[in-house]
Amino acid sequence: MMRKKQKHEEIVAKLRQVDVLVLQGRPLAEAIRTIGVTALAYYRGCKERV
């Protein structure tokens, strides 16, 4: 089964969603799980965003 390759815009949107959840007071780990990605994928996306 092939994995879905996300577009840059989708990655940025998910990273922003995590930022919003953290600002609302949720812990980072919970916010990452809420959007449905792994912590590794989140940090890789942050690295690419910069």
Residue frames relative to the residue before (quaternion, step in Angstrom):
aa qw qx qy qz dx dy dz
M 1.0000 0.0000 0.0000 0.0000 0.00 0.00 0.00
M 0.3461 -0.7579 0.5179 0.1940 3.57 -0.80 0.98
R 0.4197 -0.6800 0.5406 0.2633 3.52 -1.13 0.72
K 0.4750 -0.6608 0.5005 0.2952 3.54 -1.16 0.60
K 0.2800 -0.7359 0.5949 0.1616 3.57 -0.85 0.99
Q 0.2759 -0.7874 0.5320 0.1442 3.55 -0.57 1.16
K 0.4744 -0.6586 0.5094 0.2858 3.52 -1.13 0.70
H 0.6779 -0.5081 0.3500 0.3998 3.53 -1.24 0.48
E 0.6530 0.5255 -0.3184 0.4429 3.60 0.94 -0.84
E 0.6450 0.5179 -0.3193 0.4624 3.58 1.04 -0.77
I 0.6392 0.5226 -0.3221 0.4632 3.57 1.01 -0.81
V 0.6658 0.4993 -0.3019 0.4650 3.58 0.88 -0.93
A 0.6394 0.5278 -0.3296 0.4515 3.59 0.98 -0.78
K 0.6677 0.4884 -0.3045 0.4721 3.59 0.97 -0.82
L 0.6323 0.5240 -0.3340 0.4626 3.59 1.03 -0.74
R 0.6471 0.5025 -0.3155 0.4787 3.57 1.02 -0.76
Q 0.6192 0.5414 -0.3417 0.4548 3.56 1.04 -0.73
V 0.6299 0.5132 -0.3281 0.4819 3.59 1.03 -0.76
D 0.6317 0.5380 -0.3339 0.4472 3.59 0.96 -0.84
V 0.6542 0.5095 -0.3075 0.4669 3.57 0.96 -0.87
L 0.6662 0.5050 -0.3086 0.4537 3.59 0.88 -0.90
V 0.6492 0.5041 -0.3189 0.4718 3.59 1.00 -0.80
L 0.6550 0.5068 -0.3137 0.4644 3.59 0.98 -0.78
Q 0.6396 0.5099 -0.3192 0.4785 3.58 1.20 -0.49
G 0.6476 -0.5679 0.3000 0.4101 3.58 1.28 -0.02
R 0.5006 0.6425 -0.4436 0.3739 3.59 1.20 0.10
P 0.5248 -0.6056 0.4775 0.3605 3.61 -1.08 0.55
L 0.6347 -0.5709 0.3681 0.3684 3.56 -1.11 0.70
A 0.6610 0.5168 -0.3191 0.4407 3.60 0.86 -0.92
E 0.6615 0.4974 -0.3071 0.4697 3.59 0.97 -0.80
A 0.6413 0.5251 -0.3217 0.4577 3.58 1.00 -0.81
I 0.6378 0.5186 -0.3252 0.4675 3.58 1.02 -0.79
R 0.6638 0.4934 -0.3066 0.4711 3.60 0.94 -0.84
T 0.6118 0.5807 -0.3453 0.4114 3.58 1.06 -0.75
I 0.7218 0.4254 -0.2608 0.4796 3.59 0.95 -0.79
G 0.5202 -0.7044 0.3708 0.3094 3.58 1.28 -0.04
V 0.5886 0.5218 -0.4108 0.4610 3.57 1.02 0.75
T 0.5288 -0.6032 0.4773 0.3589 3.54 -1.27 0.26
A 0.6499 -0.5082 0.3864 0.4125 3.55 -1.27 0.34
L 0.6222 0.5477 -0.3379 0.4457 3.58 1.02 -0.78
A 0.6672 0.4916 -0.2999 0.4725 3.57 0.91 -0.89
Y 0.6224 0.5406 -0.3370 0.4548 3.60 1.03 -0.75
Y 0.7126 0.4483 -0.2680 0.4685 3.57 0.77 -1.00
R 0.6048 0.5315 -0.3535 0.4761 3.60 1.10 -0.61
G 0.6565 0.5084 -0.3066 0.4653 3.58 0.99 -0.79
C 0.6239 0.5280 -0.3316 0.4712 3.57 1.07 -0.74
K 0.6486 0.5258 -0.3084 0.4558 3.54 1.00 -0.85
E 0.6862 0.4758 -0.2778 0.4750 3.59 1.00 -0.82
R 0.6130 0.5810 -0.3461 0.4085 3.58 1.10 -0.67
V 0.6650 0.5299 -0.3032 0.4302 3.58 1.02 -0.78
